[in-house]
Amino acid sequence: MIEHTYSFRAYNSTWWVYVKIFAEYVDCNSVDLNSKTIKIVDGLWMKFAEKPMKKGELFYDGDLPYLKKGLEIVQKQIINSSIYENTLIIIHSLEIIPCDFQEEGLIAVMIEWAAKAFNFEPPKINVVFQKQNNRYVFDFSDSEK
């Protein structure tokens, strides 16, 4: 199990983004894939664990598109670095501060978790705080090259 925290706070803001993930990766051939398994690309899948790691925690299916987007951005690095021909990423826990939460934080935490898990340099994620909109703007364009 690999733990990673993504946290970002602009110097001129009291608002920050904080997401902690606990996940693992396994050989797809060693587990049963089911209807809740999401294909990222050939050779790479993801899913929530059958049961969350922490008592009382619930998984929210609305988070999956953002987690998937993070894996799509670094899919080549994962496939090139994984010891498995077919890799399944299983998410066991997501800790989010709900009052300051932005879904883009899930993309960022997934990118950085994958870099840690598969031992590659994470791509740069550009983030700026727009005071007039009271939110962060994430720019993943450097990551998608």
N, C-alpha and C positions, 0 to 999 in steps of 0.2 A: 504494500500500500504506500502510495506516495502522496504527501501533503504539500499543497502550495497555496500561498496567500497572494492575492493581487490587491494592492491598495494604492490609491492615487488621491492626492489632495493638492490643489493649487495653493500657492502662497497667499493669494488674496481672497480665499474662500473658506467658509466654515463647513462647507459641504464636501464630503469625500466619497469615494467609491471603495468598498471593501467586500471582497468575496474570498472565502476559503474553500478549497476543494480537497477531498480525499478520494483518490481513484487508483485503479490498478489497470495493468494491461495483461492479457492472457492470449494464448493461442486459441483462435476460433475453433479449431478442431477438437479442443479439449472440453468444450461446453456446448450445450444445446442452444442454438439461436432460435428466438421466438419472434412473434409479431411485434414485440416492443423493441427489437433490435433495429437500429437505424444504420443503413449503409451510407458511408461517407463516399468512398470510391472502392473499386476493386482492391481487395486486400486490407481494407480498414472499415471497422464497424464500431458503434458505441451503443451503450444502453445504461439506464439506471439499474442499480442492483435490485434484486428481488425485494429486499427489505432494507430501508435506510440503516445506516450504521448507528445512529443515535436515537434513543428513545424519544418518541414524540415528533420526530422529524418527518416531514412529508415531502415527496418529490412533486414538482410542478411541471407538467408536460409542456407548458408554455415557455419554459427555459430551454427546451431541447433545440429549437432552431438557432439560438445564440451559441450554445455549446457546439453544435454541428458546424456553424460558420467558423468558429475558432479552429476546429480540426481541419476544415477544408482549406484554410489559409496555409497550414503547415503540413498538409497531407504528404507532400513529396519527401519532406525531411523525416517524417514518421516512418513511411514505408522504406526509405533507404536505411534507416537506423534500427528498425525493429529486428529482433532475432527470429520473428515468426513471419511466415509467408502471408498468413491471414491473421491480423491483429484485431482483438476486441478490447475496447476501453470500457471498463465498468466503473461508473460513478457511484460511490458509496455514501457521499455526504456533500452538501453544498451549504455553507454558512454565509448568510447575507445580512448586512445591516439594512433592514427594510426602509428606514426613514430616509436614507440617502442613496437608495439603490437605483442604478441605471442598468438596463439589460446589456449594454455594451461591455460592462464589466465581466460578464460571463464569457464573451468572446476573448477578452484579454486574459482571463484566468486560464482558459482552456489552452490558448497559445503558449503561455508561460509554463503551465503544467506539462504539456507535451515536450517542450524544450528540456525541462528538468528530467522527465521520465526517460526520454530517448537520447539525452546527452547531445543536444545541438544548441547552437547560439540562437536565442529567440530573436525574431525580427523586431525592429523598433516600432513601437506603438506611439503615435503622436496624439497627445491629449491636451486640450486647452479648455479653460473655463470661460463660458460666455455669461458674463454677469447680467446682461440685459435679459437673457432667457433663463437665468439661474440653473444652468445645467452644463455638463461637460460635453464637448464634442470630440469624439474619437475618430481618428483618421488612420485607417488600416491600409492605406494605399501603398506605403512602403513595405508592408508585410506581405502583400499579395504579388510581389515580383518574383 
